[in-house]
Amino acid sequence: MRSENVEILSDKTNAAIMRHPDRAFPGVLVQGDNLYAMCWKADLICNEVGRAAPGYKKLNELRNTLWAYLNHYKVTLIEHGHKLPFDDAQSADAFTPEIRPCDNHR
């Protein structure tokens, strides 16, 4: 872990805009609990759309990217001794009783 100064262009709750010193362009800071919810919502949408639907492959790629970000977030927090801001043991049923995992995100 290291400490660096970042440029904070906006510190709006759940939508902070900041520029990392090694990056040319600013990015959006997404809180871990919001990312977790986005991942489960993406699972829901994939499930509702179905694998045979047009555009499913691209939707699933987007969903897998979100899960990859979340998995990196979880590993990083655990490595540094931080608690997760969500219950990772919580099942998808907490979001909807109809969720079924789609393709290979975990």
C-alpha positions as CSV (number, residue, x, y, z in Angstrom):
1,M,0.0,0.0,0.0
2,R,1.2,3.5,-0.7
3,S,-0.1,7.0,-0.2
4,E,-0.4,9.5,-3.0
5,N,-2.2,12.8,-3.6
6,V,-5.1,12.6,-6.0
7,E,-7.0,15.4,-7.7
8,I,-10.6,15.4,-6.5
9,L,-12.7,17.1,-9.1
10,S,-16.0,16.2,-7.3
11,D,-16.6,14.4,-4.0
12,K,-20.3,13.8,-4.6
13,T,-21.5,10.9,-2.6
14,N,-21.2,7.6,-4.6
15,A,-20.0,9.5,-7.6
16,A,-16.6,11.0,-6.7
17,I,-14.5,12.1,-9.7
18,M,-10.7,12.0,-9.1
19,R,-7.5,11.7,-11.1
20,H,-4.8,9.3,-10.0
21,P,-1.3,10.8,-10.4
22,D,-0.3,8.2,-12.9
23,R,-3.3,8.6,-15.1
24,A,-4.0,11.2,-17.8
25,F,-7.8,11.2,-17.2
26,P,-10.0,11.3,-14.1
27,G,-12.1,8.3,-13.1
28,V,-15.2,7.6,-11.1
29,L,-14.8,6.2,-7.6
30,V,-17.5,3.4,-7.2
31,Q,-18.0,2.3,-3.6
32,G,-17.7,-1.4,-2.9
33,D,-21.2,-1.9,-1.7
34,N,-22.5,-0.2,-4.9
35,L,-20.3,-2.4,-7.1
36,Y,-21.6,-5.4,-5.3
37,A,-25.2,-4.4,-6.0
38,M,-24.3,-3.7,-9.7
39,C,-22.9,-7.2,-10.0
40,W,-26.0,-8.9,-8.7
41,K,-28.2,-6.6,-10.8
42,A,-26.2,-7.6,-13.9
43,D,-26.7,-11.3,-12.9
44,L,-30.5,-10.6,-12.7
45,I,-30.6,-8.9,-16.1
46,C,-28.6,-11.7,-17.7
47,N,-30.9,-14.3,-16.2
48,E,-34.0,-12.3,-17.4
49,V,-32.6,-11.8,-20.9
50,G,-31.5,-15.5,-21.3
51,R,-28.5,-16.9,-23.2
52,A,-30.4,-17.2,-26.5
53,A,-31.3,-13.5,-26.7
54,P,-29.6,-11.1,-29.1
55,G,-26.9,-9.1,-27.3
56,Y,-26.6,-11.6,-24.4
57,K,-22.9,-12.3,-25.2
58,K,-22.0,-8.6,-24.8
59,L,-24.2,-8.2,-21.8
60,N,-22.5,-11.2,-20.2
61,E,-19.0,-9.7,-21.0
62,L,-20.1,-6.5,-19.2
63,R,-21.3,-8.5,-16.2
64,N,-18.1,-10.5,-16.1
65,T,-16.1,-7.3,-16.1
66,L,-18.1,-5.9,-13.2
67,W,-17.5,-9.2,-11.3
68,A,-13.8,-9.0,-12.1
69,Y,-13.6,-5.5,-10.6
70,L,-15.5,-6.7,-7.5
71,N,-13.2,-9.8,-7.1
72,H,-10.1,-7.5,-7.3
73,Y,-11.7,-5.2,-4.7
74,K,-12.4,-8.0,-2.3
75,V,-9.0,-9.6,-2.6
76,T,-7.3,-6.1,-2.1
77,L,-9.4,-5.3,1.0
78,I,-8.8,-8.7,2.6
79,E,-5.0,-8.5,1.9
80,H,-4.9,-5.2,3.7
81,G,-7.0,-6.3,6.7
82,H,-10.2,-4.4,5.8
83,K,-13.7,-5.7,6.2
84,L,-16.0,-5.9,3.2
85,P,-18.8,-3.3,3.2
86,F,-21.3,-6.1,2.2
87,D,-22.1,-9.6,3.4
88,D,-20.3,-11.7,0.8
89,A,-21.9,-14.9,2.2
90,Q,-25.3,-13.4,1.4
91,S,-26.9,-15.4,-1.4
92,A,-28.4,-14.0,-4.5
93,D,-31.8,-14.7,-3.0
94,A,-31.4,-11.5,-1.0
95,F,-31.7,-9.6,-4.2
96,T,-34.4,-11.8,-5.8
97,P,-35.6,-15.3,-5.4
98,E,-35.4,-15.9,-9.1
99,I,-31.6,-15.3,-9.6
100,R,-29.6,-18.0,-11.2
101,P,-25.9,-17.3,-11.9
102,C,-25.2,-16.8,-15.6
103,D,-21.8,-17.6,-17.1
104,N,-18.5,-17.9,-15.2
105,H,-18.2,-14.7,-13.2
106,R,-16.9,-16.2,-10.0
